């Protein structure tokens, strides 16, 4: 957490206190998502684990690159990447990378309704991952009482 805040202050002035608390919540949600993806991956056979983790890693790297490119285009006044593309990437699992780079580059952090739709897409992705987790390993959610 300290590393993320330090990185953010390297790209400009220190963040106000309110922005830091919102950032902390977003980082906690990103960590929870990564943990849930890891739990789902652990329940899969070895070949599927590799594919599953590779998918989310690659998708998040692509999303980071798109977000970085869109911010650069905004600064230069060049054609932009459509918001629909960011929504699709968020629904597919690329939202943690997008969220973190948005905070680092201060891109689309205040724009509405983008923020609301982005978080709806992110939560849809989290719900799908939790459903997959319960389908592949229901024992994680069943408590045994003796």
SEMARSE-794640 format. One record per atom (N, C-alpha, C): residue number from 1; atom name; x, z, y; residue in one letter. Coordinates in nm, 2 decimals, m for minus. Layout:
N
REC   k  a     c1     c3     c2 r
REC NUM CA      X      Z      Y A
...
// end
This chain:
146
REC   k  a     c1     c3     c2 r
REC   1  N   0.08   0.00  m0.12 X
REC   1 CA   0.00   0.00   0.00 X
REC   1  C   0.09   0.00   0.12 X
REC   2  N   0.19   0.08   0.13 X
REC   2 CA   0.28   0.09   0.24 X
REC   2  C   0.35  m0.05   0.26 X
REC   3  N   0.38  m0.11   0.15 X
REC   3 CA   0.45  m0.24   0.16 X
REC   3  C   0.36  m0.34   0.23 X
REC   4  N   0.23  m0.34   0.19 X
REC   4 CA   0.13  m0.44   0.25 X
REC   4  C   0.12  m0.41   0.40 X
REC   5  N   0.11  m0.29   0.44 X
REC   5 CA   0.09  m0.26   0.58 X
REC   5  C   0.22  m0.29   0.66 X
REC   6  N   0.34  m0.27   0.60 X
REC   6 CA   0.46  m0.30   0.66 X
REC   6  C   0.47  m0.46   0.67 X
REC   7  N   0.43  m0.53   0.57 X
REC   7 CA   0.43  m0.68   0.58 X
REC   7  C   0.34  m0.72   0.69 X
REC   8  N   0.23  m0.66   0.71 X
REC   8 CA   0.13  m0.70   0.81 X
REC   8  C   0.19  m0.68   0.95 X
REC   9  N   0.26  m0.57   0.97 X
REC   9 CA   0.31  m0.54   1.10 X
REC   9  C   0.43  m0.62   1.13 X
REC  10  N   0.49  m0.68   1.03 X
REC  10 CA   0.60  m0.78   1.05 X
REC  10  C   0.56  m0.91   1.12 X
REC  11  N   0.43  m0.94   1.10 X
REC  11 CA   0.37  m1.07   1.15 X
REC  11  C   0.31  m1.05   1.29 X
REC  12  N   0.33  m0.94   1.35 X
REC  12 CA   0.27  m0.92   1.48 X
REC  12  C   0.27  m0.77   1.51 X
REC  13  N   0.19  m0.73   1.61 X
REC  13 CA   0.18  m0.59   1.65 X
REC  13  C   0.12  m0.51   1.54 X
REC  14  N   0.14  m0.38   1.54 X
REC  14 CA   0.08  m0.29   1.44 X
REC  14  C  m0.07  m0.30   1.44 X
REC  15  N  m0.13  m0.29   1.33 X
REC  15 CA  m0.28  m0.30   1.32 X
REC  15  C  m0.34  m0.17   1.37 X
REC  16  N  m0.46  m0.19   1.44 X
REC  16 CA  m0.53  m0.07   1.48 X
REC  16  C  m0.58   0.01   1.36 X
REC  17  N  m0.62   0.14   1.38 X
REC  17 CA  m0.65   0.22   1.27 X
REC  17  C  m0.78   0.17   1.20 X
REC  18  N  m0.88   0.12   1.27 X
REC  18 CA  m1.00   0.07   1.20 X
REC  18  C  m0.96  m0.05   1.11 X
REC  19  N  m0.87  m0.14   1.15 X
REC  19 CA  m0.83  m0.25   1.07 X
REC  19  C  m0.76  m0.20   0.95 X
REC  20  N  m0.68  m0.10   0.96 X
REC  20 CA  m0.61  m0.05   0.85 X
REC  20  C  m0.70   0.01   0.74 X
REC  21  N  m0.81   0.07   0.78 X
REC  21 CA  m0.90   0.13   0.68 X
REC  21  C  m0.98   0.02   0.61 X
REC  22  N  m1.01  m0.09   0.68 X
REC  22 CA  m1.08  m0.20   0.62 X
REC  22  C  m0.98  m0.27   0.52 X
REC  23  N  m0.85  m0.28   0.57 X
REC  23 CA  m0.75  m0.34   0.48 X
REC  23  C  m0.73  m0.26   0.35 X
REC  24  N  m0.73  m0.12   0.37 X
REC  24 CA  m0.71  m0.04   0.25 X
REC  24  C  m0.83  m0.06   0.15 X
REC  25  N  m0.95  m0.07   0.20 X
REC  25 CA  m1.06  m0.10   0.11 X
REC  25  C  m1.04  m0.23   0.04 X
REC  26  N  m1.01  m0.34   0.11 X
REC  26 CA  m0.98  m0.47   0.05 X
REC  26  C  m0.87  m0.46  m0.06 X
REC  27  N  m0.76  m0.39  m0.03 X
REC  27 CA  m0.65  m0.38  m0.12 X
REC  27  C  m0.70  m0.31  m0.25 X
REC  28  N  m0.78  m0.20  m0.23 X
REC  28 CA  m0.83  m0.13  m0.35 X
REC  28  C  m0.91  m0.22  m0.43 X
REC  29  N  m1.00  m0.30  m0.37 X
REC  29 CA  m1.09  m0.39  m0.44 X
REC  29  C  m1.00  m0.49  m0.52 X
REC  30  N  m0.90  m0.55  m0.45 X
REC  30 CA  m0.81  m0.64  m0.52 X
REC  30  C  m0.74  m0.58  m0.64 X
REC  31  N  m0.69  m0.46  m0.62 X
REC  31 CA  m0.63  m0.39  m0.73 X
REC  31  C  m0.72  m0.37  m0.85 X
REC  32  N  m0.85  m0.33  m0.82 X
REC  32 CA  m0.95  m0.31  m0.92 X
REC  32  C  m0.98  m0.44  m0.99 X
REC  33  N  m0.98  m0.55  m0.92 X
REC  33 CA  m1.00  m0.68  m0.98 X
REC  33  C  m0.88  m0.71  m1.08 X
REC  34  N  m0.76  m0.69  m1.03 X
REC  34 CA  m0.64  m0.72  m1.12 X
REC  34  C  m0.65  m0.64  m1.24 X
REC  35  N  m0.68  m0.51  m1.23 X
REC  35 CA  m0.70  m0.42  m1.35 X
REC  35  C  m0.80  m0.47  m1.44 X
REC  36  N  m0.92  m0.52  m1.39 X
REC  36 CA  m1.02  m0.57  m1.48 X
REC  36  C  m0.98  m0.70  m1.55 X
REC  37  N  m0.91  m0.78  m1.48 X
REC  37 CA  m0.86  m0.91  m1.54 X
REC  37  C  m0.76  m0.87  m1.65 X
REC  38  N  m0.68  m0.77  m1.62 X
REC  38 CA  m0.58  m0.73  m1.72 X
REC  38  C  m0.65  m0.67  m1.85 X
REC  39  N  m0.76  m0.59  m1.82 X
REC  39 CA  m0.83  m0.53  m1.94 X
REC  39  C  m0.90  m0.64  m2.02 X
REC  40  N  m0.96  m0.74  m1.95 X
REC  40 CA  m1.02  m0.85  m2.02 X
REC  40  C  m0.91  m0.93  m2.10 X
REC  41  N  m0.80  m0.95  m2.04 X
REC  41 CA  m0.69  m1.02  m2.11 X
REC  41  C  m0.64  m0.95  m2.23 X
REC  42  N  m0.64  m0.82  m2.23 X
REC  42 CA  m0.59  m0.74  m2.34 X
REC  42  C  m0.68  m0.74  m2.46 X
REC  43  N  m0.81  m0.78  m2.43 X
REC  43 CA  m0.90  m0.78  m2.54 X
REC  43  C  m0.90  m0.92  m2.61 X
REC  44  N  m0.83  m1.01  m2.56 X
REC  44 CA  m0.83  m1.15  m2.61 X
REC  44  C  m0.72  m1.17  m2.71 X
REC  45  N  m0.73  m1.27  m2.79 X
REC  45 CA  m0.61  m1.31  m2.88 X
REC  45  C  m0.50  m1.35  m2.79 X
REC  46  N  m0.38  m1.35  m2.85 X
REC  46 CA  m0.25  m1.37  m2.77 X
REC  46  C  m0.26  m1.50  m2.69 X
REC  47  N  m0.30  m1.61  m2.75 X
REC  47 CA  m0.30  m1.74  m2.69 X
REC  47  C  m0.39  m1.74  m2.57 X
REC  48  N  m0.51  m1.68  m2.59 X
REC  48 CA  m0.61  m1.67  m2.48 X
REC  48  C  m0.56  m1.58  m2.37 X
REC  49  N  m0.48  m1.47  m2.40 X
REC  49 CA  m0.43  m1.39  m2.30 X
REC  49  C  m0.34  m1.47  m2.20 X
REC  50  N  m0.25  m1.55  m2.26 X
REC  50 CA  m0.16  m1.63  m2.18 X
REC  50  C  m0.24  m1.72  m2.09 X
REC  51  N  m0.34  m1.79  m2.15 X
REC  51 CA  m0.42  m1.88  m2.07 X
REC  51  C  m0.49  m1.81  m1.96 X
REC  52  N  m0.55  m1.70  m1.99 X
REC  52 CA  m0.64  m1.62  m1.90 X
REC  52  C  m0.55  m1.58  m1.78 X
REC  53  N  m0.44  m1.52  m1.80 X
REC  53 CA  m0.35  m1.47  m1.70 X
REC  53  C  m0.29  m1.58  m1.62 X
REC  54  N  m0.25  m1.69  m1.69 X
REC  54 CA  m0.20  m1.81  m1.62 X
REC  54  C  m0.30  m1.87  m1.52 X
REC  55  N  m0.43  m1.87  m1.57 X
REC  55 CA  m0.54  m1.93  m1.49 X
REC  55  C  m0.55  m1.85  m1.36 X
REC  56  N  m0.56  m1.72  m1.37 X
REC  56 CA  m0.58  m1.64  m1.25 X
REC  56  C  m0.46  m1.64  m1.16 X
REC  57  N  m0.34  m1.64  m1.21 X
REC  57 CA  m0.22  m1.64  m1.13 X
REC  57  C  m0.21  m1.78  m1.06 X
REC  58  N  m0.23  m1.89  m1.13 X
REC  58 CA  m0.22  m2.02  m1.07 X
REC  58  C  m0.33  m2.04  m0.96 X
REC  59  N  m0.45  m1.99  m0.99 X
REC  59 CA  m0.56  m2.01  m0.90 X
REC  59  C  m0.53  m1.93  m0.77 X
REC  60  N  m0.48  m1.81  m0.78 X
REC  60 CA  m0.45  m1.73  m0.66 X
REC  60  C  m0.33  m1.79  m0.58 X
REC  61  N  m0.23  m1.85  m0.65 X
REC  61 CA  m0.13  m1.91  m0.58 X
REC  61  C  m0.18  m2.04  m0.50 X
REC  62  N  m0.27  m2.11  m0.56 X
REC  62 CA  m0.33  m2.23  m0.50 X
REC  62  C  m0.41  m2.18  m0.38 X
REC  63  N  m0.48  m2.08  m0.39 X
REC  63 CA  m0.57  m2.03  m0.28 X
REC  63  C  m0.48  m1.98  m0.17 X
REC  64  N  m0.37  m1.91  m0.20 X
REC  64 CA  m0.28  m1.87  m0.09 X
REC  64  C  m0.22  m1.99  m0.02 X
REC  65  N  m0.18  m2.09  m0.09 X
REC  65 CA  m0.13  m2.21  m0.03 X
REC  65  C  m0.24  m2.28   0.06 X
REC  66  N  m0.36  m2.29   0.01 X
REC  66 CA  m0.47  m2.35   0.09 X
REC  66  C  m0.50  m2.27   0.22 X
REC  67  N  m0.50  m2.14   0.21 X
REC  67 CA  m0.52  m2.05   0.32 X
REC  67  C  m0.41  m2.06   0.42 X
REC  68  N  m0.29  m2.06   0.37 X
REC  68 CA  m0.17  m2.08   0.46 X
REC  68  C  m0.18  m2.21   0.53 X
REC  69  N  m0.21  m2.32   0.46 X
REC  69 CA  m0.22  m2.45   0.52 X
REC  69  C  m0.33  m2.46   0.62 X
REC  70  N  m0.45  m2.40   0.59 X
REC  70 CA  m0.56  m2.40   0.69 X
REC  70  C  m0.52  m2.33   0.82 X
REC  71  N  m0.45  m2.22   0.81 X
REC  71 CA  m0.41  m2.14   0.93 X
REC  71  C  m0.31  m2.23   1.01 X
REC  72  N  m0.22  m2.29   0.94 X
REC  72 CA  m0.12  m2.38   1.01 X
REC  72  C  m0.20  m2.50   1.08 X
REC  73  N  m0.30  m2.56   1.01 X
REC  73 CA  m0.37  m2.66   1.07 X
REC  73  C  m0.45  m2.61   1.19 X
REC  74  N  m0.51  m2.49   1.18 X
REC  74 CA  m0.58  m2.44   1.30 X
REC  74  C  m0.49  m2.42   1.42 X
REC  75  N  m0.37  m2.37   1.39 X
REC  75 CA  m0.27  m2.35   1.50 X
REC  75  C  m0.24  m2.49   1.57 X
REC  76  N  m0.22  m2.59   1.49 X
REC  76 CA  m0.17  m2.72   1.53 X
REC  76  C  m0.29  m2.81   1.58 X
REC  77  N  m0.41  m2.77   1.56 X
REC  77 CA  m0.53  m2.85   1.59 X
REC  77  C  m0.55  m2.97   1.50 X
REC  78  N  m0.51  m2.96   1.38 X
REC  78 CA  m0.52  m3.06   1.28 X
REC  78  C  m0.65  m3.04   1.20 X
REC  79  N  m0.68  m3.14   1.12 X
REC  79 CA  m0.80  m3.13   1.03 X
REC  79  C  m0.79  m3.01   0.94 X
REC  80  N  m0.90  m2.94   0.92 X
REC  80 CA  m0.90  m2.81   0.85 X
REC  80  C  m0.96  m2.83   0.71 X
REC  81  N  m0.93  m2.73   0.62 X
REC  81 CA  m0.99  m2.73   0.49 X
REC  81  C  m1.13  m2.67   0.50 X
REC  82  N  m1.23  m2.73   0.43 X
REC  82 CA  m1.36  m2.68   0.44 X
REC  82  C  m1.38  m2.54   0.38 X
REC  83  N  m1.47  m2.47   0.44 X
REC  83 CA  m1.50  m2.33   0.40 X
REC  83  C  m1.56  m2.33   0.26 X
REC  84  N  m1.63  m2.43   0.22 X
REC  84 CA  m1.69  m2.44   0.09 X
REC  84  C  m1.58  m2.44  m0.02 X
REC  85  N  m1.47  m2.50   0.01 X
REC  85 CA  m1.36  m2.49  m0.08 X
REC  85  C  m1.31  m2.35  m0.10 X
REC  86  N  m1.30  m2.27   0.01 X
REC  86 CA  m1.26  m2.13  m0.01 X
REC  86  C  m1.36  m2.05  m0.08 X
REC  87  N  m1.49  m2.08  m0.07 X
REC  87 CA  m1.60  m2.01  m0.14 X
REC  87  C  m1.59  m2.04  m0.29 X
REC  88  N  m1.56  m2.17  m0.32 X
REC  88 CA  m1.55  m2.20  m0.47 X
REC  88  C  m1.43  m2.14  m0.53 X
REC  89  N  m1.32  m2.14  m0.46 X
REC  89 CA  m1.20  m2.07  m0.51 X
REC  89  C  m1.22  m1.92  m0.52 X
REC  90  N  m1.29  m1.86  m0.43 X
REC  90 CA  m1.32  m1.71  m0.44 X
REC  90  C  m1.41  m1.69  m0.57 X
REC  91  N  m1.51  m1.77  m0.59 X
REC  91 CA  m1.60  m1.75  m0.70 X
REC  91  C  m1.53  m1.77  m0.83 X
REC  92  N  m1.43  m1.86  m0.83 X
REC  92 CA  m1.35  m1.88  m0.96 X
REC  92  C  m1.24  m1.78  m0.98 X
REC  93  N  m1.22  m1.69  m0.89 X
REC  93 CA  m1.12  m1.58  m0.91 X
REC  93  C  m1.00  m1.59  m0.82 X
REC  94  N  m1.00  m1.67  m0.72 X
REC  94 CA  m0.88  m1.68  m0.63 X
REC  94  C  m0.90  m1.59  m0.51 X
REC  95  N  m1.00  m1.51  m0.50 X
REC  95 CA  m1.02  m1.43  m0.38 X
REC  95  C  m0.92  m1.32  m0.35 X
REC  96  N  m0.85  m1.26  m0.45 X
REC  96 CA  m0.75  m1.16  m0.41 X
REC  96  C  m0.63  m1.22  m0.33 X
REC  97  N  m0.59  m1.33  m0.37 X
REC  97 CA  m0.48  m1.40  m0.30 X
REC  97  C  m0.52  m1.45  m0.16 X
REC  98  N  m0.65  m1.50  m0.16 X
REC  98 CA  m0.70  m1.54  m0.03 X
REC  98  C  m0.72  m1.42   0.07 X
REC  99  N  m0.77  m1.31   0.02 X
REC  99 CA  m0.79  m1.20   0.10 X
REC  99  C  m0.66  m1.15   0.16 X
REC 100  N  m0.56  m1.13   0.07 X
REC 100 CA  m0.43  m1.08   0.12 X
REC 100  C  m0.37  m1.17   0.22 X
REC 101  N  m0.37  m1.30   0.20 X
REC 101 CA  m0.30  m1.39   0.29 X
REC 101  C  m0.38  m1.40   0.42 X
REC 102  N  m0.52  m1.39   0.41 X
REC 102 CA  m0.60  m1.38   0.54 X
REC 102  C  m0.56  m1.27   0.62 X
REC 103  N  m0.53  m1.15   0.56 X
REC 103 CA  m0.49  m1.03   0.64 X
REC 103  C  m0.35  m1.05   0.70 X
REC 104  N  m0.26  m1.11   0.62 X
REC 104 CA  m0.12  m1.13   0.66 X
REC 104  C  m0.11  m1.23   0.78 X
REC 105  N  m0.18  m1.34   0.77 X
REC 105 CA  m0.18  m1.44   0.87 X
REC 105  C  m0.29  m1.43   0.98 X
REC 106  N  m0.37  m1.33   0.96 X
REC 106 CA  m0.49  m1.30   1.05 X
REC 106  C  m0.57  m1.43   1.06 X
REC 107  N  m0.62  m1.48   0.95 X
REC 107 CA  m0.69  m1.60   0.94 X
REC 107  C  m0.83  m1.57   0.89 X
REC 108  N  m0.93  m1.61   0.96 X
REC 108 CA  m1.07  m1.59   0.92 X
REC 108  C  m1.11  m1.44   0.90 X
REC 109  N  m1.04  m1.35   0.97 X
REC 109 CA  m1.07  m1.21   0.94 X
REC 109  C  m1.19  m1.16   1.02 X
REC 110  N  m1.23  m1.23   1.13 X
REC 110 CA  m1.34  m1.19   1.21 X
REC 110  C  m1.46  m1.29   1.20 X
REC 111  N  m1.44  m1.41   1.15 X
REC 111 CA  m1.54  m1.51   1.15 X
REC 111  C  m1.66  m1.48   1.06 X
REC 112  N  m1.77  m1.48   1.12 X
REC 112 CA  m1.90  m1.47   1.04 X
REC 112  C  m1.97  m1.60   1.05 X
REC 113  N  m2.04  m1.65   0.95 X
REC 113 CA  m2.08  m1.58   0.83 X
REC 113  C  m1.97  m1.60   0.72 X
REC 114  N  m1.85  m1.66   0.75 X
REC 114 CA  m1.75  m1.68   0.64 X
REC 114  C  m1.72  m1.55   0.57 X
REC 115  N  m1.70  m1.44   0.64 X
REC 115 CA  m1.66  m1.31   0.58 X
REC 115  C  m1.76  m1.26   0.48 X
REC 116  N  m1.89  m1.27   0.52 X
REC 116 CA  m2.00  m1.22   0.43 X
REC 116  C  m2.01  m1.31   0.31 X
REC 117  N  m2.01  m1.44   0.33 X
REC 117 CA  m2.02  m1.53   0.21 X
REC 117  C  m1.89  m1.52   0.12 X
REC 118  N  m1.78  m1.50   0.18 X
REC 118 CA  m1.65  m1.48   0.10 X
REC 118  C  m1.66  m1.36   0.01 X
REC 119  N  m1.71  m1.25   0.07 X
REC 119 CA  m1.72  m1.12  m0.01 X
REC 119  C  m1.83  m1.13  m0.11 X
REC 120  N  m1.94  m1.21  m0.09 X
REC 120 CA  m2.04  m1.23  m0.19 X
REC 120  C  m1.98  m1.30  m0.31 X
REC 121  N  m1.91  m1.41  m0.28 X
REC 121 CA  m1.84  m1.49  m0.38 X
REC 121  C  m1.74  m1.40  m0.46 X
REC 122  N  m1.67  m1.31  m0.39 X
REC 122 CA  m1.57  m1.22  m0.45 X
REC 122  C  m1.64  m1.13  m0.55 X
REC 123  N  m1.75  m1.07  m0.50 X
REC 123 CA  m1.83  m0.98  m0.59 X
REC 123  C  m1.89  m1.04  m0.71 X
REC 124  N  m1.94  m1.17  m0.69 X
REC 124 CA  m1.99  m1.24  m0.80 X
REC 124  C  m1.88  m1.26  m0.91 X
REC 125  N  m1.76  m1.29  m0.86 X
REC 125 CA  m1.64  m1.30  m0.96 X
REC 125  C  m1.61  m1.17  m1.03 X
REC 126  N  m1.62  m1.06  m0.95 X
REC 126 CA  m1.59  m0.93  m1.01 X
REC 126  C  m1.70  m0.90  m1.12 X
REC 127  N  m1.82  m0.93  m1.09 X
REC 127 CA  m1.93  m0.90  m1.18 X
REC 127  C  m1.91  m0.99  m1.31 X
REC 128  N  m1.88  m1.11  m1.29 X
REC 128 CA  m1.85  m1.20  m1.41 X
REC 128  C  m1.74  m1.14  m1.50 X
REC 129  N  m1.63  m1.10  m1.43 X
REC 129 CA  m1.52  m1.04  m1.51 X
REC 129  C  m1.56  m0.91  m1.58 X
REC 130  N  m1.65  m0.83  m1.52 X
REC 130 CA  m1.70  m0.71  m1.59 X
REC 130  C  m1.79  m0.74  m1.70 X
REC 131  N  m1.87  m0.84  m1.69 X
REC 131 CA  m1.96  m0.89  m1.80 X
REC 131  C  m1.87  m0.94  m1.91 X
REC 132  N  m1.77  m1.02  m1.88 X
REC 132 CA  m1.68  m1.07  m1.99 X
REC 132  C  m1.61  m0.95  m2.06 X
REC 133  N  m1.57  m0.85  m1.98 X
REC 133 CA  m1.50  m0.73  m2.04 X
REC 133  C  m1.60  m0.66  m2.13 X
REC 134  N  m1.72  m0.65  m2.09 X
REC 134 CA  m1.82  m0.58  m2.18 X
REC 134  C  m1.85  m0.66  m2.31 X
REC 135  N  m1.85  m0.79  m2.29 X
REC 135 CA  m1.88  m0.88  m2.41 X
REC 135  C  m1.76  m0.88  m2.51 X
REC 136  N  m1.64  m0.89  m2.46 X
REC 136 CA  m1.53  m0.89  m2.54 X
REC 136  C  m1.48  m0.76  m2.60 X
REC 137  N  m1.51  m0.65  m2.53 X
REC 137 CA  m1.47  m0.52  m2.57 X
REC 137  C  m1.57  m0.41  m2.53 X
REC 138  N  m1.69  m0.41  m2.59 X
REC 138 CA  m1.79  m0.31  m2.55 X
REC 138  C  m1.75  m0.17  m2.58 X
REC 139  N  m1.65  m0.15  m2.67 X
REC 139 CA  m1.61  m0.01  m2.70 X
REC 139  C  m1.55   0.06  m2.57 X
REC 140  N  m1.50  m0.02  m2.48 X
REC 140 CA  m1.45   0.05  m2.35 X
REC 140  C  m1.56   0.12  m2.28 X
REC 141  N  m1.68   0.08  m2.29 X
REC 141 CA  m1.79   0.14  m2.22 X
REC 141  C  m1.88   0.23  m2.30 X
REC 142  N  m1.85   0.25  m2.42 X
REC 142 CA  m1.93   0.33  m2.51 X
REC 142  C  m1.86   0.46  m2.53 X
REC 143  N  m1.92   0.57  m2.49 X
REC 143 CA  m1.86   0.70  m2.52 X
REC 143  C  m1.91   0.76  m2.65 X
REC 144  N  m1.82   0.82  m2.72 X
REC 144 CA  m1.86   0.88  m2.85 X
REC 144  C  m1.86   1.03  m2.83 X
REC 145  N  m1.98   1.08  m2.86 X
REC 145 CA  m2.00   1.23  m2.85 X
REC 145  C  m2.01   1.28  m2.99 X
REC 146  N  m1.95   1.39  m3.02 X
REC 146 CA  m1.96   1.45  m3.15 X
REC 146  C  m2.03   1.58  m3.15 X
// end
